[in-house]
Amino acid sequence: MNRFSFSLLVLLVLAGCGETYVEHQLTEYEYPNPIDTKSVPIDMPLTQPEYVFPKENITFSGKFKSSRINNAERMGKNSYRVLITPENAPINPSPWFAFKVWSDREKSIEVELEYRDGTHRYWPKLSRDGENWTRIDTTALEVTNEGKFAKMQLNVDSEPLWVSAQEIIDTDDIREWAEQYASVDDTEFGVFGESALGRELIHLDVKKGSTEGKEIIAVVSRQHPPEVTGNMAMIAFVEEIMSDSELSRNFRERYHLLVYPMLNPDGVDLGHWRHNFGGIDLNRDWAHYNQPEIRQVCEHIIAQANTAKAEVILGLDFHSTYNDIYYTIADSIQTVMPDFTNEWIANIEKHLEGFNANVSPSGITSPVSKNWFYNEFKAVGIVYEIGDDTPRDIIRKKGEISAREMMKLLLAR
């Protein structure tokens, strides 16, 4: 073989190598400010009790999923105090409460919430069936002592009245939602693992035809139990992608969507403020995988990418906080889609009247989901926060518009 032929062969081999998919593997990452995510004790019963006051025939109950009531005591005639404490501390100030209350006859009662290791955050919601919710009237709530107490006026009768920090969306609700949409074309329901207490970790696989070589978008939600509004936005977002519109059909033809709608099922069903059963904030474990939920979701995403020989290009993690905000990767860090984030958010603003996006970019310095997507795949990572009190119709509209504008940008690539 002459020198020219040999050189040509080397070039061809190198070119071929450049097109070869390199498999990913679960990798541990070090950050400037490491966070210890090894399990720590929680101080919570696995089933919550009922508190009965026979003289006034009043009952407070925590016997349902996502409840949170740590104690109840009678303070005077038709006056009660309910204690709300977290699973452990220190903890993010997200004091979740949820209980039922009823009486043998119609009456008005005063219920004062007392918070430990936190202050009042969520405007109480009321329901008669656990599905349809209304905000308590502004005249019926008084917050005192710098948020350590919140006093409510409630009208009760023999039918249980649900009182909750936010609308309850528990593991049964999310599984029912996922199974319902699993019957839609191009969508499959699956279980990819289980939590520390053996609850199923579920996912939806949304695509048309073979996944071979199709770039992947991963959607994550409910790492933090009380963050219901983020879950609502995620549902609207995914439903738009699963819709029968021409845009959605074209998107499913070209891309592969992985949806993980309930990453912390133990924390959600136990009524935790923030943590999983291991007593850890899951969105700080995307580096050493000490918690089973994060280890398994990362393994599943990597396995899906390796099986299809396709890269993850976008990771969206839906959360809730006080106000709508996007936590993004700084522009100075080169992802596989350098212009995507700014264009996407700008397009959402154009189509959502009166919306001015609050964007907070940062470097890759902490073990959260958006940084894992970048470190593992050089993908765009975004933590998509929805405000606690964002109107529910706006949440749905924002989720739908966000999905449409994402699909348009990705199909234009």
C-alpha positions in Angstrom: 0.0 0.0 0.0 1.5 3.4 -1.0 1.7 6.3 1.3 -1.3 8.1 -0.3 -3.5 5.1 0.1 -2.5 4.6 3.7 -3.2 8.2 4.5 -6.6 8.0 2.8 -7.5 4.9 4.8 -6.5 6.7 8.1 -8.7 9.6 7.2 -11.6 7.4 6.4 -11.2 5.5 9.7 -11.0 8.7 11.7 -14.1 10.1 9.9 -16.0 7.0 10.7 -14.9 7.1 14.3 -16.2 10.7 14.5 -19.7 9.4 13.6 -19.6 6.5 16.1 -21.9 6.8 19.1 -20.0 6.8 22.4 -22.0 5.1 25.1 -22.7 7.0 28.3 -22.3 5.6 31.8 -23.3 6.7 35.2 -20.6 9.1 36.3 -20.0 10.8 39.6 -19.3 14.5 39.5 -17.6 16.9 41.9 -18.8 20.4 42.4 -17.1 23.5 44.1 -19.6 23.3 47.0 -20.3 19.6 47.5 -23.5 18.5 49.3 -23.7 15.4 51.4 -26.8 13.5 50.3 -26.4 10.3 52.3 -29.6 9.4 54.1 -30.4 11.0 57.4 -33.2 10.1 59.9 -36.7 11.5 59.5 -39.1 12.0 62.3 -42.4 11.0 60.8 -44.9 8.2 61.2 -45.7 6.3 58.0 -49.4 6.6 58.7 -50.9 9.8 60.2 -53.4 9.7 63.0 -56.9 11.1 63.8 -57.6 13.4 66.6 -61.1 13.2 68.1 -62.7 15.7 70.5 -65.8 13.9 71.7 -67.3 16.8 73.8 -67.8 18.9 70.6 -67.9 15.9 68.2 -65.0 17.3 66.1 -62.6 15.0 64.3 -59.3 16.0 62.6 -58.0 13.2 60.3 -54.7 12.6 58.4 -55.8 9.2 57.1 -55.2 9.8 53.4 -52.2 10.1 51.1 -50.3 13.4 51.2 -51.8 14.4 54.6 -49.8 16.4 57.1 -51.1 16.9 60.7 -48.7 16.4 63.6 -51.0 17.1 66.5 -54.3 18.8 67.3 -55.5 20.3 70.6 -58.6 22.0 71.8 -57.9 25.7 72.8 -61.4 26.6 73.8 -65.0 26.3 72.6 -64.9 25.6 68.9 -61.2 26.6 68.8 -58.4 24.3 67.9 -54.7 24.3 67.2 -53.1 22.1 64.6 -49.3 21.5 64.7 -47.4 21.3 61.4 -43.8 20.0 61.6 -41.4 18.8 58.8 -39.9 15.4 58.3 -36.6 16.6 59.5 -34.6 19.9 59.8 -33.0 22.1 58.6 -35.3 22.2 55.6 -36.5 24.5 52.9 -39.4 26.7 54.2 -42.2 24.9 52.4 -44.6 23.9 55.3 -47.1 21.5 53.8 -50.3 20.9 55.6 -53.3 18.7 54.7 -56.1 17.2 56.8 -59.8 16.6 57.0 -62.1 18.0 59.6 -65.8 17.3 60.4 -68.4 17.5 63.1 -71.7 15.8 63.9 -73.5 19.1 63.2 -73.0 22.4 61.3 -70.9 24.8 63.1 -68.2 27.4 62.6 -64.8 26.7 64.2 -61.5 28.4 64.5 -58.4 26.4 63.5 -54.9 27.8 64.1 -51.9 26.3 62.3 -48.7 26.3 64.3 -45.6 25.8 62.2 -42.3 24.4 63.5 -39.1 25.0 61.5 -40.9 27.1 59.0 -43.4 29.9 58.5 -46.7 30.2 56.6 -46.3 30.0 52.9 -49.3 28.4 51.1 -52.7 29.9 50.9 -55.1 27.2 52.2 -57.3 25.4 49.7 -60.7 23.8 50.6 -62.4 20.8 49.1 -65.4 18.5 49.7 -64.1 15.6 47.6 -60.3 16.0 47.4 -60.5 16.8 43.7 -62.2 20.2 43.3 -60.5 23.0 45.3 -61.2 26.6 46.1 -59.0 29.1 47.9 -60.1 30.1 51.4 -61.6 33.5 51.5 -59.2 36.3 52.4 -61.5 37.3 55.3 -61.2 33.8 56.8 -57.4 33.7 57.3 -55.1 35.7 59.6 -51.3 35.1 59.7 -49.6 36.2 62.9 -46.3 36.1 64.8 -44.2 36.7 61.7 -45.8 33.7 60.0 -45.4 31.2 62.8 -49.2 30.9 63.1 -52.1 31.0 60.6 -55.7 31.2 61.9 -58.6 30.0 59.8 -62.4 30.3 60.2 -64.0 27.1 58.9 -67.6 26.0 58.5 -67.8 22.3 59.1 -70.6 19.6 59.2 -70.8 15.8 59.0 -69.3 15.8 55.5 -65.4 15.9 55.8 -63.9 19.2 54.7 -60.4 18.9 53.2 -58.0 21.6 54.1 -54.7 21.7 52.3 -51.7 23.9 51.5 -52.2 23.2 47.7 -54.5 21.0 45.6 -53.6 17.4 46.4 -52.0 15.5 43.5 -50.7 12.2 44.9 -49.2 9.1 43.4 -52.6 7.6 42.5 -53.5 10.8 40.6 -50.3 10.8 38.6 -50.5 7.1 37.8 -54.1 7.5 36.7 -53.0 10.4 34.5 -50.1 8.5 33.0 -52.0 5.3 32.3 -54.8 7.3 30.7 -52.4 8.8 28.2 -50.5 5.6 27.7 -53.5 4.5 25.5 -52.8 7.5 23.1 -50.9 6.8 19.9 -47.1 7.1 20.2 -47.2 6.9 24.1 -46.1 4.1 26.3 -46.4 3.8 30.1 -43.6 2.1 32.1 -42.1 1.5 35.5 -38.4 2.0 35.7 -37.7 1.3 39.4 -39.0 1.9 42.9 -38.6 4.3 45.8 -37.0 3.5 49.2 -40.4 2.3 50.4 -41.2 0.3 47.3 -43.5 2.8 45.5 -43.3 2.6 41.7 -41.2 5.1 39.8 -43.2 5.6 36.6 -42.4 7.2 33.2 -44.0 7.9 29.9 -42.2 7.2 26.6 -43.5 9.5 23.9 -42.3 8.9 20.3 -43.5 7.6 16.9 -41.9 4.5 15.5 -38.3 3.6 16.2 -36.2 5.6 18.7 -33.0 4.8 16.8 -30.9 7.9 16.6 -33.7 10.2 17.7 -32.6 13.0 20.0 -34.1 12.9 23.4 -35.9 15.5 25.6 -36.3 14.5 29.2 -38.9 16.0 31.5 -38.8 15.6 35.3 -41.3 16.7 38.0 -42.2 16.4 41.6 -38.8 16.1 43.2 -40.2 18.2 46.0 -43.6 17.1 47.4 -45.4 20.4 47.9 -44.6 21.7 44.4 -47.9 21.0 42.9 -48.1 24.0 40.5 -44.9 22.7 38.8 -46.6 19.3 38.4 -49.7 21.1 36.8 -47.5 22.9 34.3 -45.7 19.6 33.5 -49.0 17.9 32.8 -50.2 20.6 30.4 -46.8 20.7 28.7 -46.7 16.9 28.1 -50.4 16.8 27.1 -49.7 19.3 24.3 -46.9 17.2 23.0 -49.1 14.1 23.0 -52.0 16.0 21.3 -53.2 15.3 17.7 -52.0 18.6 16.3 -49.8 18.5 13.1 -47.0 20.2 15.1 -47.1 17.5 17.8 -47.3 14.6 15.3 -44.3 16.0 13.4 -42.4 16.4 16.7 -43.1 12.8 17.8 -41.9 11.6 14.4 -38.5 13.2 14.9 -37.9 13.4 18.6 -38.1 11.1 21.6 -39.7 12.4 24.8 -39.0 10.8 28.2 -41.3 11.9 31.0 -40.7 11.2 34.7 -43.8 12.8 36.4 -43.3 11.7 40.0 -39.7 11.4 41.2 -40.5 11.5 44.9 -43.5 9.2 45.5 -42.6 8.5 49.2 -42.3 12.2 50.0 -45.5 13.1 48.2 -47.7 10.4 49.8 -46.2 11.0 53.3 -46.9 14.7 53.1 -43.3 15.8 53.3 -42.3 19.4 53.1 -39.2 18.8 50.9 -37.4 15.5 51.3 -37.7 11.9 50.3 -37.8 9.0 52.8 -34.1 9.2 53.1 -34.5 12.7 54.5 -32.7 14.3 51.5 -33.5 17.0 49.0 -33.5 15.0 45.8 -32.5 17.9 43.7 -29.1 18.0 45.4 -28.3 14.3 44.6 -27.5 14.6 40.9 -23.8 13.9 41.4 -23.3 10.9 43.8 -26.7 9.2 43.5 -27.0 8.3 47.1 -30.8 8.3 46.9 -32.5 5.4 45.0 -34.8 7.7 43.1 -32.1 9.8 41.5 -29.8 6.8 40.8 -32.5 5.0 39.0 -33.8 7.9 36.9 -30.3 8.8 35.8 -29.6 5.1 34.9 -32.8 4.9 33.0 -32.1 8.1 30.9 -28.6 6.9 30.1 -29.9 3.4 29.2 -32.5 4.9 26.8 -29.9 7.1 25.2 -27.5 4.1 24.8 -30.1 1.8 23.5 -31.2 4.3 20.8 -27.7 5.5 20.2 -29.0 9.0 20.6 -28.1 12.0 22.7 -30.2 13.9 25.2 -30.3 17.5 24.1 -32.7 19.1 26.6 -33.6 18.4 30.2 -36.6 20.2 31.8 -37.3 19.9 35.5 -40.6 21.4 36.6 -40.7 22.9 40.1 -42.6 25.5 42.2 -41.5 28.5 44.2 -42.9 31.9 45.3 -42.9 33.3 41.8 -42.4 32.1 38.2 -38.7 31.8 37.3 -36.4 29.9 35.0 -33.1 28.7 36.4 -30.9 28.3 33.3 -27.3 27.5 32.4 -25.2 30.6 31.8 -24.7 31.7 28.2 -20.9 31.4 28.6 -21.3 27.6 28.9 -21.6 26.0 25.5 -24.4 23.4 25.3 -25.4 21.4 22.2 -28.0 24.1 21.5 -26.3 27.4 22.5 -29.2 29.7 21.4 -32.2 27.5 22.5 -32.9 28.8 26.0 -33.0 32.5 25.1 -35.1 32.0 21.9 -37.5 29.6 23.7 -38.2 32.0 26.6 -38.5 35.0 24.3 -41.1 33.1 22.1 -43.1 32.2 25.2 -43.2 35.8 26.2 -44.5 36.8 22.7 -47.4 34.3 23.0 -48.3 34.8 26.6 -49.9 38.2 27.1 -48.4 40.3 29.9 -45.8 37.7 30.8 -42.3 39.0 31.5 -39.9 36.1 32.1 -37.7 36.1 35.2 -34.5 34.3 34.2 -31.7 33.4 36.5 -28.7 31.9 34.7 -25.8 30.3 36.6 -22.7 28.2 36.2 -22.4 24.5 36.6 -21.6 24.6 40.3 -24.2 22.6 42.2 -25.5 19.0 42.0 -29.0 19.8 40.6 -30.8 18.2 37.7 -30.0 21.0 35.1 -26.3 20.7 35.7 -26.4 16.9 35.4 -28.0 17.1 32.0 -25.2 19.4 30.9 -22.3 17.3 32.5 -23.6 14.0 31.1 -24.8 15.1 27.7 -23.8 18.7 27.2 -27.5 19.2 27.0 -29.5 22.3 27.8 -30.7 22.1 31.3 -33.5 24.2 32.7 -35.3 24.2 36.1 -38.7 25.5 35.2 -40.3 27.1 38.3 -44.0 28.0 38.6 -45.3 30.4 41.3 -47.3 29.0 44.2 -50.2 31.3 43.5 -49.9 31.5 39.7 -53.6 31.3 38.5 -54.4 27.7 37.5 -55.7 28.7 34.0 -52.4 30.6 33.4 -50.4 27.5 34.5 -52.1 25.4 31.9 -51.8 28.0 29.2 -48.1 28.5 30.0 -47.5 24.8 29.8 -49.2 24.5 26.5 -47.5 27.5 24.9 -44.1 26.3 26.3 -44.5 23.0 24.6 -45.6 24.4 21.3 -42.7 26.9 21.2 -40.2 24.2 22.1 -41.5 21.9 19.4 -41.3 24.7 16.8 -37.7 25.5 17.7 -36.6 21.9 17.7 -38.3 21.1 14.4 -36.6 24.1 12.8 -33.1 22.7 13.7 
